[in-house]
Amino acid sequence: MATLAAHQPASVRPTHWKEDNPSNADLAHIPGETGLPIIGNTFKMLADPPAFTRAMVAKYGRVYKNNAFGGTVVALVGADANELVLFDRKKIFSSEQGWGPILDQLFPRGLMLMDFDHHRADRKALSIAFKPEPMRHYVGALNHGIAQRVEEWGAGDLAFYPAIKQLTLDLAADSFIGIPFGPEAEKVNQAFVDMVQASVAPIRRPLPFTKLKKGVDGRAYLVDYFTRETERRRAEGGGQDMFSQFATATREDGSLLPVDEVVDHMNFLMMAAHDTITSSATTLVYYLAKNPEWQDRLREELRAITGGEGRPLNYDELGQAELTEMAFKEALRMMPPVPSIPRRALEEFEFGGYRIPAGTPVGVNPHFVHHDPEIWDNPEAFDPSRFTREAEKARHKYAWVPFGGGAHMCLGLHFAYMQIKIMMAHLLTNYRVEVADGYAPAWQAWPIPQPKDGLQIKLVKL
């Protein structure tokens, strides 16, 4: 029944996936633990996901079952597991049904919640927003917005995470939606914040005063806003911002995407873009502050490209910032924005000596693999030289997966590289970033990694 249901279109597919999941008896041969009644290991896992995974691997091996968020998931840990699930040669893993129980109330029909032909068709239509012409337009908007905000920050102490979060929200409103900073952008931004926080709320019903209720209300506001805006932009011919590109995108047969699908794609894109880039930019700045020799090397590279006079980093110059890209990749290794990735098996398969039944929710764990001493020398050390082309070729292709992999590889990864390079060009050529001796903030891992104290840095004017 699970396999039949999985291949039905979304409009007719049953939503009671849990009823089709394997029973405890079906999974009895797989080691692991279920935790407390009803809540399982949810709170234990959320308290420190990396430590929880390390403990489970040490106790049960690289295939184990775990009960969290109201269901049992089989974890598959390792670079080979990443390749099996993410590359998905046999097309037996559903991203839609993996993410659905977590995101369906908030981000239905985003690209992560689509599979196979429907996913391929919509991904191809939406890719127009990441072609060279619109990307050149985004560069101008990013350079202007980032330069202005970095100047406003000025020298002195700064809680970096909330500052960069507000900046990336504003940049998303500008580059993605085409609305200026101001009250309208603030309402849109707050709705996204509420939706993201609700995505991993332990209470999965939108009861009054809960995070999920705030997230559902935020979604209702954005559905109304984006519906009106999609219709307006189609009537007026759109523009160069990402939303206008989506609103006028067509499928292979020339038909426009349905308005409600444009709305859902835009909701998902804003979530995927601004929160992940906020997390990864914060990680990069922290490690550059802790490793000033690498900060100096990036600064030297970016000054050589721009002339060192605060000139914007142009689109055609992005490829020259090779050390900056390597440092960003290493920051993504240290703290991947999506620590684990869920799927649901549509057919029975074998891995690690275990038979996994059809219908089983499964998950791979980028964070563990990114710190696996079997793959990385001294994995807790920040070392961008791991990402020379020669070093990358020598590793398993799925040892580093911060953007996912296979058909669901992040559509906006080049935009992420672009935004980080421009951000570092403005920040590092104007300031030295410092943290206090011995400073090591605690990190909240879910829903997307962030420092619990906001990351306390000091900007020193050069």
Secondary structure, DSSP 8 states (H G I E B T S, - for coil): -HHHHHTS-TTTS-S-HHHHS--TTTTTTS-EE--BTTTBTHHHHHH-HHHHHHHHHHHH-SEEEEEETTEEEEEE-SHHHHIIIII-TT--EEHHHHHHHHHTTTSTTSGGG--HHHHHHHHHHHGGGGSHHHHHHHHHHHHHHHHHHHHHH-SEEEEHHHHHHHHHHHHIIIIII---SSHHHHHHHHHHHHHHHHTT-S--S--TTSHHHHHHHHHHHHHHHHHHHHHHHHHHT--SSHHHHHHT-B-TTS-B--HHHHHHHHHHHHHHHHHHHHHHHHHHHHHHHH-HHHHHHHHHHHHHHH-SSS----GGGGGG-HHHHHHHHHHHHHS-SS--EEEEESS-EEETTEEE-TT-EEEE-HHHHHT-TTTSSSTTS--GGGGSHHHHHHS-TTS--TT--GGGS-TTHHHHHHHHHHHHHHHHTTEEEE--TT----EE-SSS-EETT--EEEEEE-
